[in-house]
Amino acid sequence: MLRKKIKWGIAGTGKIAGRFASDLKLVPDASLHAVSSRSLPKAQIFAKDYGVTQAFDSLDQMLVEGQIDILYIASPHPVHLEQTL
């Protein structure tokens, strides 16, 4: 039976986001589908480095257009609450 891969998105492109992206490759039913950053060039570099399908410069845009199933918030702690809501 084929299982659907869960499409992950990551908010943030820092060190923790990179570690999460590397580890997510070890999960058979997961794919890193989108990443967002305040800077599109940073998101694009991260996407290239970790094989992410889409890069966004806005979390809101990624949530609307990114077609993700679940989000990992790897941004700085002071914005976690705002991004979660």
Residue pairs with C-beta under 8 A, 6 or more apart in sequence:
3 29
4 29
5 29
5 30
5 31
6 29
6 30
6 31
6 69
6 70
7 31
7 33
7 34
7 67
7 68
7 69
7 70
8 24
8 30
8 31
8 32
8 33
8 34
8 68
8 69
8 70
8 71
8 72
9 33
9 34
9 35
9 36
9 62
9 63
9 66
9 68
9 70
9 71
9 72
10 17
10 20
10 21
10 32
10 34
10 35
10 36
10 46
10 52
10 71
10 72
10 74
11 35
11 36
11 59
11 62
11 71
11 72
11 73
11 74
11 75
11 83
12 36
12 37
12 73
12 74
12 75
12 76
13 35
13 37
13 42
13 43
13 45
13 46
13 74
14 74
14 75
14 76
16 74
17 35
17 46
17 72
17 74
18 46
18 49
18 50
20 72
20 74
21 32
21 35
21 46
21 50
21 52
22 50
24 30
24 32
25 32
25 51
31 53
32 50
32 51
32 52
32 53
33 52
33 53
33 54
33 66
33 67
33 68
34 52
34 53
34 54
34 55
34 56
34 62
34 66
34 67
34 68
35 43
35 46
35 47
35 50
35 52
35 54
35 55
35 56
35 62
36 43
36 55
36 56
36 57
36 58
36 59
36 61
36 62
36 66
37 43
37 46
37 55
37 56
37 57
38 57
39 57
40 55
40 56
40 57
43 55
43 56
43 57
44 55
46 52
46 55
47 53
47 54
47 55
54 62
54 65
54 66
56 62
56 65
56 66
59 83
62 68
63 71
73 80
73 83
73 84
75 83
